[in-house]
Each structure stands twice: as structure tokens, then as C-alpha cells.
């Protein structure tokens, strides 16, 4: 999210009403029914009085003490991070005025985080806690064409609570699923036909604007030519006020652009020269103050001129309550800028540079950069960008830096290492690794030229550049196993130059750990993962804390330390929640790990719940990695419970997220599991083809890192009755994993050895191997690994039971046998697991007409918890109301 200090707070103020406003009584009555609607949509072309209607209506509503948040958009806000920063800030500013909501509202405006759909879920939950209604008004919504913002808005409208109402002012109909909203009677619409002035309103308004009374014929002609278009009526009135002439001729009032330009010119040409100069020069500024205008025009009476312009109603809008900041109506500003072009491009450039100097002196450096660029003073713009780069990148706003690069001449960008780096970091944020590599090559080319031009070397600067290139390069290339040696060497060379607190330090240590992991040196990998974790805890960097915890959890699971891994995961997930809500979607990766632990314990219900929660986080944050990891766990669960259709659906979905060599580790785990399933069905050829494809990449050195691949090989040998090869590979696996005490893998190899002995007819040896497997796994109650073997394992366990009695392993064996018998019961339980037991109970209460407070009292939970459960129910059932939730649940026979 953008820092509040970098946002324009005046965009959050309701525009001040003109004294010439006409009270639209009929439209007020229509708007007063807003409580019955989620969305209020006011759409019409420019100049139809949309904003004036809403501001005057809200002025009337102040008597009812409604809470209103306002956001006026500009063209620069058509970027998701910027838009949602303004959106959340506008609401935060308002609901923070309500004492009991201050803490909740702070949590959804988090300057240090990046926006994602999860913020909307948390925002919805926060608004639902407020005991009064809130209207959120967004003006000029037609400027938003970003598909991602539109999709996020659809999600918000679909799920927002009953006490929230969204009012959009737009020149066109936004693509927000209006047919569905209309069918559900959830949208209140006011269009240009509603907004057009009637002849009576035209007469009243025309007299206020012109300050003169005219004949009925004049009023009728004005109304007829303008067709009730308010801006046209206003400009005609101004023209007639400043001229003795009446508007005559054959002008077509339906041609809005022609009428506007004609009348605007008439209005403009009749003004005093000082006023015209003031309007022209200040038109280059989107928003201006008296101080800025004085500086730009070398005058000291801007305040007086602004008052005269305001009095003349020349499309000037005050955008703060103190009337210290102003802007022109968009159409009028565009007209003025066209007029300014007549003064020549050099004059325009000088004006922009002067504005930029004022911004720079006022420490409004972002605006200074943009103004210097518009004034073609690229040297000055680049100087400030270089100064700001570190701060902006650390805030996670690298996209701003890349946007500036796109405005600069390409030759300037290509010759400046810092600028190229800025775009590279923006591409890292976008996940476009190919572009990252391109920018790294540009940096290297730029540095080569720079080195030749320098009279002497700059060792410190060169090392800093190398470290940053390394951080970028290692992030892009870590899935390429052949390059890990080079990555490790370069990263280790960079360590002495790293600052302990720097973000790059955590990144470098994490990438070293990943490189050692890919190399198969597990001990060193764990060492560097621990270093990265220590620094992420110290600097409170959530992202790397999650990534390193996932890596260390995988190691603990391979060792068979499931209980310790579970405890650490639960503690971390709890610590990273804000008021009980998950903010970062990448946290869903830990839900997948926790779900896998419960799967291994055969706690299917809990595993299903966690995997679905993790999947929901991934979907909300549009995080493909999180989605794929949780889908993998769901695939295991569906397979274990014989839900073949659901299994195939989840497999097909997951494949879409693992294309183009994305998420190497996840893809390998998924393919390994799928290969085991194919082998169980006798489909050998696809497994052979897959093993052949990965053979050049996965050598025996990586057995401890990717044991699942080699387990598949053993199972293939057993399937093909190549028992000697199977035993030989089992021996190789054991040697590689014993030094790291990877007990979970050893349990698997003991089970596979038992299977080989059984097929060879050595039953006693088979039972002995199973006993060894149980001795390694009984303390952690690893269960699923035995159940997945099926009936032959159950027979062996029954034979083993006769040899054991009274000790802990014997009790564990009894537990396994009971688990075999309960498999059918588990299948039935999973079928109902679309909703949790608590969610089913809440649905049953809804069916009986219970309120949130009644449900909370009955269930011994807080009202906020009930609201969270309701949101989960709506999401799972794809509905947006209590009534539809009950109907859908009955259709699915859940209640």
C-alpha cells in the first residue's frame, strides 16, 4: 500500500457546494431509498451534474448523521495499488472518527503491505462490525479501466455487508456484473435521462448563473439546444452574462463537444487578460494552491484572482474544506490546455519546470519528478529518482519507479544502472522473471560502458551493483539446477558487503539456502535458512519468515518430527494474523504444510479444512503457488477417500498453475504423486516418460532433497518385478537419508522393502521390515503412509500383531488396524466437509431466522466470529445473502 504521505488527502474531501445549486427533490427521494441497495450507480456523460447531485444530497443527509467516505479519482489512479490505497484511506479516515472502530480500521490500511484480495475480505469483516451504515462514494469511476481493479470491485460488491453501500459516479456503465445485480434488485441506477434538467429547472438554474431574467422563448431555446445538459446550460448562461448577444445560429445542441468548445471559447475570450493568463498557466497543474500559483506567475494576488474565478463560476472546484487547494473541471482544463498550446512548446516546458522547482522546494518529490519529465528536464528528474529509489522500492512501490522509466526517453534509461534496476525490481514484484533477466543484461551492458568511461575504478559502487545484480539474478535463476554452484559462490562473495538490516541480506541468505538445497547439501541449506529466518524475525519481514519456515517445516517432516512442525506452524500462523484475519495470501503456503501433517495423521476432516482455508487464501490473493500447493493436498485427500471425480478435477486445475516450469518443487511433488496414482492403475508408460524427462535434472545426489522421485522409481521396479533393482535403489536411498536422519523417508523404504520380500515369498522378513518402520514412526503417529499401501499392509499388520504385545509399538499397531477399519467412515465424513460442522450449525440457525447475536449466544462465540463464518459460507456456496445460502444448502442436502 502507498504511504499516506504520498497520497493526496484532498481527494478524500467531499466537494464544496456552489450557491447556485438547484435542489433536485425527485432525485433526492430516489436516492433516499439507498438502504435497500448494495450499489448506487450514477452514470451520464460529462456535465450532467452527477457530482453536484450527490454532494447536495449528502448535504441533506447530514441531518441523519450518515457516515460518508468520499474518493475523487484521477487518471493516475488506474493502478491497483494506488486505487486501493486511496480507497482504504478514504474509509479509514471516516470510520476512525467512530471511537470503537479505530483499531480495526488501522489494520486494513497497512502501508507496509501489498494489496491483494485478502485485504478486501478483512475490510468487509471490519465494516461489518460497525453498528451504523456507511456510504462509500467514488467519483469519476469511468477513469478505472484496469481489469484487476474491476474484478476486485465485483468481489467487494458481491460480499459487502448489509451496513455498507457503494455509490459510483461514472460517465459510463462499469463492467461490474450489472445484469446479475439488477436481477437481484441490488442496484439503484440514475442515468443521464434522470439527470437532465426539466424546462423549469433550466429556467431556475439559468437565472442563477446569468444573474438576469430572460423571456420564455430564450429559456425554451436554451433547454431545447442543450437537451437539459447542465454544463451546456451553464456555459450558455455565462456567455450571455458576459455578452450583450444572445446565442443564435444553427449550432446542434446534441453535439456536446461542439457546443462545449464553442461556448467555452465565447466565455474565455470575454475574460480580462490577467484572468486568461492565470487560467492558461495554471491549467498545466492538476491541483493548485495560491502559493503555487503566485510562484508560477510571479505574482502575489493569486488568492484574489481565484476568488474572482470562483465567483464567475468558471469551472473551478475547491477540493478541501479550507478552500486552499483547487482544480479545474476536467473538460474546462482540457480546453485551457488546448489554448495554451498556441503559446508554444518552449513556454509550456518552462512552466512545467517552474512548477517542478516549487514541488521540489516543498519536498513533494514525486510530483517534482513528474513535472520535470513533462518539462523535458530529464536530468533533474533522474537525479530525484535516484535519490528516491531506495525508499520507494523498500515500500514495495517499485511499480512507481518503473512507471517513471516508461515516461523517460529509452536511451536515458538504458544508460543509467539505477533506473534499469528499478524496472527489474518492478518485474520481480510482477513475477515476470523473463523480464528480470532482460533488465539484468541491460544493467551489465550499462556497467561495461560506464567502466570504460571512468578514469578510475569505484570499488564500493561496483560491489553494490554486483550485490544487487546478484540478488535479482539469483531470484530469477534458482530453478536452474545447473547454475547453483555459480549462485552459491557469488552470493557468498556478496555477504561481506551486506548490511545486517537490509532486505537484500535476507534475500541473499535465502537464495544461498535454496541453492544448497538444489545442490543436495541439506546441512548447509538448513544453516542458511536459519540465518534468513533469524534476520526476518529481527526485521519483522513477514514474507521471508513464511518462506524460510516452510523450508524448515519440510525438513522437519522428512525427519518425521511432525509434532514439532505442527506446533511451530500453528504459532506462526497465529502470530501473523491481524485481529484474527489473515492478511498475506502467501500464509496459505503454511496451511498446506499443516494440512499435510494432519493428512499423515489420517485426520482427514482437519486436513480438508486447512487445505480449503489455504486454497481460499491463494484464490483471494491470486497467488498461483499457494493455490497449487493446497490443491496438491486436496488431491491426496480426494484420492485417499475415493472421490475419483473430485480428484481428477483438482488434478486438472493444478496442472494449469504448473505450466512453463513454474514452481519447480511443487511441480515435482505433484508429478511424483500423480505417477504413484498412475502406477496403482497399471499405467506404466506415462510414468516411464516422466522419469526419462527429469533424469537429466534429478541425479542421485538429490535423493535427500527429492526422495519422492526415487520412491516412485522403486515402486516402478516392484511393479515390473525388477526386485534386485528395487532393493539396490532402496539401499542407495537409505545411505543418502540416514546421515540427515530423515526418518519419514526411512519408514517409506522399510515399507517398500517389506513389499519386495512379500512378493519374493519371504513373509518373516517382510514383517520384520514393517516392524522397523513402525519403530521409526510410532512416536509421531505417522499413519497415512501405512494406510495408502492398502490390503496387503493390513494383512501384514495383523500377522505382526501376533508377535507384539503390551508395548507402545503394539498400541500403535492397534491404532493402525482401527484406522484401516474406519476408512469408509472417513469417506462419508469428507462428503459433508464442503462446510464445517460449525458452519452447518450456523446454517441451521439461519433457516430458523436467528440473528447474529442469537447465533453467537447459542454457539458461545463472538458476533465477529459468526460474521466470519457467514463470509466463509457465502464464499463456499457462491452466494451473497442469508436466504440464498439456506436455499443452496438445501439444494446440496447439507441441511
Secondary structure, 3 states (H helix, E strand, C coil): CCCHHHCCHHHHCCCCCCCCCCCCHHHHHHHCCHHHCCEEEEECCCCCCHHHHHHHHHHHHHHHCCEEEEEECCHHHCCHHHHHHHHHHHHHHHHCCCHHHHHHHHHHCCCCCCCCHHHHHHHHHHHHCCCCCEEEEEECHHHCCCHHHHHHHHHHHHHCCCCEEEEEEECCCCCCCHHHHHHCCCEEEECHHHHCCCHHHHHHHHHHHHCCCCCHHHHHHHHHHHCCCHHHHHHHHHHHHCCCCCCCCCCCCCCHHHHHHHHHHHHHHCCCHHHHHHHHHHCCCCCEEHHHHHHHHCCCCHHHHHHHHHHCCCCEEECCCCCCEEEECHHHHHHHHHHHHHHCHHHHHHHHHHHHHHHHHCCCHHHHHHHHHHCCCHHHHHHHHHHHHHHHHHCCCHHHHHHHHHHCCHHHHHCCHHHHHHHHHHHHHHCCHHHHHHHHHHHHHHHHHHHHHCCCCCHHHHHHHHHHHHHHHHHHHCCCHHHHHHHHHHHHHHHHHCCCCCHHHHHHHHHHHHHHHHHCCHHHHHHHHHHHHHHHHHHCCHHHHHHHHHHHHHHHHHHCCHHHHHHHHHHHHHHCEECCEECCHHHHHHHHHHHHHHHHCCCHHHHHHHHHHHHHHHHHHCCHHHHHHHHHHHHHHHHHCCCHHHHHHHHHHHHHHCCCCCCHHHHHHHHHHHHHHHHHCCCHHHHHHHHHHHCCCCCHHHCCCCHHHHHHHHHHHHHCCCHHHHHHHHHHHHHHHHCCCCHHHHHHHHHHHHHHHHHHCCHHHHHHHHHHHHHHHHHHCCCHHHHCCCHHHHHHHHHHHCCCCCCHHHHHHHHHHHHHHCHHHHHHHHHCCCCCHHHHHHHHHHHCCCCHHHHHHHHCCCHHHHHHHHHHHHHHHCCCCHHHHHHHHHHCCCC
